[in-house]
Amino acid sequence: VKFQEKEKSVEQVLFARRASGLSTNATAGPSAAAISFDSGHAFPGILPDLTQVATAALSKYRAETLQYAPRPGLPELRSWIAEYMRADGVVNLSPEEVLVVNGAKHGLELVCRLLLDEGDSIVVTAPTYFTAIPIFKSFGVGFIEIPQDSEGLNVSELQHSLEDRKQAGKRLPKFIYDVPDFHNPTGLTMSRNRRETIIELAKDYGLFIVEDSPYRKVRFEGESQPSLKALDDSNNTVLTLGTFSKLMAPGLRVGWIAARRDLLARIVQLKSDGGSCPLTQRLIVEFCVTGQLDSHIRRVQETYRVHRDRMVDAVRRELPEAEFNVPHGGYYLWLTLPPDCDGDDLAKRAAQENVILVPGSKFFTSSGGRGVGQPSPKNHIRAAYSYASPDQIDEGVRRLARAYHSIP
Ligand SMILES: Cc1ncc(COP(=O)(O)O)c(C=O)c1O
């Protein structure tokens, strides 16, 4: 007991403020024993066979792939990404405006390192991507939560909030963080009109927009809207985070930031990893330039459309109490349960049935989800259809419905 007491007091002294409140429960990823609707893991059956490109990377490019890489990334990969984004409407994007990072989440952390000081604030949607929340919190920032409707972030509420702050002489937020395509967790895609308005608003108030769009190509039907980066004519406002996690495989841990050169020149100095792994970057280049990515993306779209349809049908059949929008792409259903249903309790009961989901409460940064001073709604749950097989989706939703009906 004495030893434990001593250890505790040392921890209290040593931890930085950003770490002192952190949980000690590490997340282990999907478990074989349970059906996993909780994570954005890829369906194992869709992971590409990379053995040939890996062999090429390790033989033809051995001197490059086993050496330190250029810090901004392999030139061929930066060129490929720039071309990929140009083809998606970001005209004139040059390879120098692309920085290779270790996944979009890493990109987000770097953007925070560039822009945030303790006491700053940022704008997020309510709800927002829950893994981003601890990253933001570790920078000691405050949140301005703005709700969404069927067209995405509610820009008129954002404008009121910004104007109120300005009139009150308060500091304006540093940036707006949003997932405009197949939002995580709501699955919503921002309308064209909202996209144009949010960029105008950000310009008027002098804010950056951080566009995080990992699911943009995971579209099952309908037309894409131009990305925020494509609509940012001045190229001054939007920093875009991209990733190969949803295009190819999350284990590669390669993504990118597309932004103004001067911003990237600073970010590269804040990136402390000695350059992203050149072996993985070369492997991706080989996969992409040989045309394999295009056919892989088509498989991804077909596979997850089947998963989405299975989950939509299963929820309608087994749990008609849950309301949701049918997403046209992405990985998630955002279920709204009757107002008295506590999503945390439901997630616990579902775990007892061996089906794992993330309760909606985790996607709100504070108590402001329904406007200032109002508590965040508790009656949501996020169900990911990406990782589980179609049969597991049926079974998992049956178990979720059982858990729901066990609530007294
Ligand atoms: C909105 C959003 N951003 C970022 C990520 C993480 O991307 P990466 O694997 O490239 O770090 C995810 C993954 O689920 C996501 O949903």
The ligand as a Gaussian input file, in Angstrom:
#p B3LYP/6-31G(d) Opt

LIG

0 1
 C      -13.290000      12.012000     -39.604000
 C      -12.078000      11.171000     -39.503000
 N      -10.879000      11.746000     -39.524000
 C       -9.750000      11.018000     -39.438000
 C       -9.795000       9.653000     -39.311000
 C       -8.518000       8.888000     -39.135000
 O       -7.830000       8.788000     -40.295000
 P       -6.364000       8.172000     -40.315000
 O       -6.500000       6.682000     -40.202000
 O       -5.837000       8.593000     -41.625000
 O       -5.597000       8.757000     -39.173000
 C      -11.017000       8.991000     -39.285000
 C      -11.064000       7.534000     -39.111000
 O      -11.991000       6.936000     -38.681000
 C      -12.189000       9.774000     -39.366000
 O      -13.400000       9.227000     -39.312000

